Amino acid sequence: MELYAAGGMQFVSEVASTGKKVFLDLKLYDISETVKRATRQITGQGIATFLTIHASRSLMQAAVEGRGDSTTKLLAVTVLTSFSQKDLADLGHPLPLSDLVELRVKKAVESRMDGIVCSPLEVERVRRIAGPQMLLVTPGVRSAGAAKGDQKRVATPAEAIASGADYLVIGRQVTRADDPRAACEKILDEITTAA
């Protein structure tokens, strides 16, 4: 989101023009009409590979409608990995965190989303609910010994892959490293051990 705020769709287009896949993690959340129209604007350009939407049924359905026949994959964000049960209680959610994730996964499947964004700790349970065809994307992934920052529900790259994640989201461990390339190589080594 930070990079998108700085560079916008022009930067997304520049990255895509180099043959890279673009994960546009905007976590769209607004009224349904706005989500539908924003999704249409983003996916209509045909440059984003993935776009995230908060896993509210009406918003997911609006995003699917807005996407039309674009090939952009829509990913439903269940519960942010920086949230704990206490955070959900503060927002007035009465359900246990795991039950809320399960509910949102079921709604995402019903809404014909292409993938689910969930904590790496929830991958196995989400896979059982969503099925083998659903893409599972896991933020909150950190190498052993790496700072967790504000993330609360985390796992290592090897653990996330072993649990069945299709894609890992790893930010600060790389973007704030003194040597980002070395940080990436360490993560790739960890993933290789899990494969």
C-alpha positions in Angstrom: 0.0 0.0 0.0 2.9 2.4 0.8 4.5 1.9 -2.6 1.2 2.2 -4.3 0.5 5.5 -2.5 3.9 6.7 -3.8 3.8 5.5 -7.4 0.1 4.6 -8.2 -1.0 2.7 -11.2 1.7 4.2 -13.3 4.3 2.5 -11.2 2.3 -0.8 -11.2 2.3 -0.6 -15.0 6.0 0.0 -15.2 6.7 -3.1 -13.0 4.3 -5.2 -15.0 5.9 -4.1 -18.3 9.1 -5.8 -17.2 7.3 -9.1 -17.0 6.9 -9.2 -13.3 3.8 -10.3 -11.5 2.2 -7.6 -9.4 0.5 -8.3 -6.0 -1.6 -5.2 -5.5 -2.3 -5.5 -1.7 -4.8 -2.7 -1.3 -7.3 -4.6 0.9 -10.2 -2.8 -0.7 -12.9 -1.9 1.9 -15.6 0.6 1.2 -19.2 0.6 0.1 -20.0 -2.1 -2.5 -20.4 0.3 -5.4 -17.1 1.9 -4.7 -15.3 -1.5 -4.4 -16.9 -2.6 -7.7 -15.9 0.5 -9.6 -12.4 0.6 -8.1 -11.9 -3.1 -8.9 -13.1 -2.4 -12.5 -10.5 0.4 -12.8 -7.6 -1.7 -11.5 -8.4 -4.9 -13.2 -9.5 -3.3 -16.5 -5.9 -2.3 -17.1 -4.9 -6.0 -17.1 -1.6 -5.4 -15.3 -2.2 -6.6 -11.7 -1.8 -10.3 -11.1 -3.5 -10.2 -7.7 -5.7 -7.7 -5.9 -6.8 -8.0 -2.3 -10.4 -7.3 -1.0 -11.6 -7.5 2.6 -13.6 -10.7 3.1 -17.0 -9.2 3.5 -19.6 -11.0 1.3 -21.0 -7.8 -0.3 -17.5 -6.4 -1.0 -16.2 -9.7 -2.5 -19.3 -10.0 -4.7 -18.9 -6.4 -5.8 -15.2 -7.0 -6.6 -16.1 -10.2 -8.7 -18.7 -8.2 -10.6 -16.3 -5.3 -11.1 -13.5 -7.6 -12.4 -15.6 -8.8 -15.2 -13.6 -11.0 -17.6 -10.2 -9.7 -16.4 -7.6 -12.4 -15.4 -6.6 -10.6 -12.2 -7.0 -13.0 -9.3 -9.1 -11.6 -6.4 -7.8 -12.5 -2.9 -10.0 -12.3 0.2 -8.3 -10.9 3.3 -9.7 -12.8 6.3 -8.3 -11.3 9.5 -5.1 -9.2 9.5 -2.1 -11.0 10.9 -1.4 -8.1 13.2 -4.8 -8.8 14.9 -5.2 -10.9 18.0 -8.3 -12.0 19.8 -8.0 -8.9 22.0 -8.0 -6.7 18.9 -11.1 -8.3 17.6 -12.9 -7.8 20.9 -11.9 -4.2 20.8 -13.7 -4.0 17.4 -16.8 -5.6 18.9 -16.4 -9.0 17.2 -17.9 -11.7 19.5 -16.5 -14.7 17.6 -13.2 -16.4 18.4 -10.6 -15.4 15.9 -10.4 -18.8 14.3 -14.2 -18.9 13.9 -14.2 -15.5 12.2 -11.5 -16.7 9.8 -13.5 -19.8 9.0 -16.7 -17.8 8.4 -14.9 -15.4 6.1 -13.3 -18.3 4.2 -16.7 -19.8 3.6 -18.1 -16.5 2.4 -15.0 -16.1 0.0 -15.7 -19.5 -1.5 -19.4 -18.7 -2.0 -18.4 -15.4 -3.6 -16.1 -17.1 -6.1 -12.9 -15.5 -4.9 -9.7 -16.9 -6.4 -7.7 -16.9 -3.2 -7.6 -16.3 0.5 -5.1 -14.2 2.6 -4.7 -15.8 6.0 -2.1 -16.2 8.8 0.3 -19.0 8.1 -1.0 -20.5 11.4 -4.4 -20.9 9.7 -3.3 -22.4 6.4 -4.2 -26.1 7.1 -7.6 -25.3 8.4 -8.3 -22.8 5.6 -7.2 -25.4 3.0 -9.7 -27.9 4.4 -12.5 -25.4 4.1 -11.6 -23.8 0.8 -10.3 -26.8 -1.1 -7.2 -27.6 -3.1 -7.9 -25.1 -6.0 -8.0 -22.0 -3.8 -4.8 -19.9 -3.7 -3.5 -19.4 -0.2 -1.4 -16.3 0.5 0.2 -15.9 3.9 1.5 -12.6 5.3 3.0 -12.7 8.8 6.0 -14.8 7.6 9.3 -14.2 9.2 12.5 -16.2 9.3 13.4 -17.7 12.7 15.0 -14.9 14.8 13.7 -12.1 12.6 11.8 -9.3 14.4 8.0 -9.8 14.4 7.2 -6.1 14.4 3.5 -5.6 14.8 2.7 -9.1 13.5 1.0 -11.4 16.0 0.1 -14.6 14.2 3.4 -15.6 12.4 5.4 -18.5 11.2 8.7 -19.1 9.4 8.8 -19.5 5.6 9.5 -23.2 6.0 6.5 -23.6 8.3 4.2 -21.7 6.0 5.2 -23.7 2.9 5.0 -27.0 4.9 1.4 -26.0 6.0 0.4 -25.6 2.3 0.7 -21.9 1.5 1.0 -21.1 -2.2 2.5 -17.6 -1.7 4.3 -15.9 1.1 4.2 -12.2 1.9 7.5 -11.1 3.4 8.1 -7.3 3.7 10.2 -5.7 6.4 12.6 -8.6 6.8 13.7 -7.8 3.2 12.8 -4.1 2.6 14.5 -2.9 5.8 17.5 -5.3 5.6 21.0 -3.9 5.2 21.4 -6.4 2.4 18.0 -7.2 0.9 19.5 -9.7 -1.6 21.1 -11.7 1.3 17.8 -11.6 3.2 16.0 -13.0 0.1 18.6 -15.7 -0.3 18.2 -16.7 3.3 14.4 -16.9 2.9 14.8 -19.0 -0.3 17.1 -21.4 1.5 14.4 -21.8 4.2 11.7 -22.4 1.6 13.9 -25.0 -0.2 14.2 -27.0 3.1 10.4 -27.2 3.3 9.8 -28.3 -0.3 
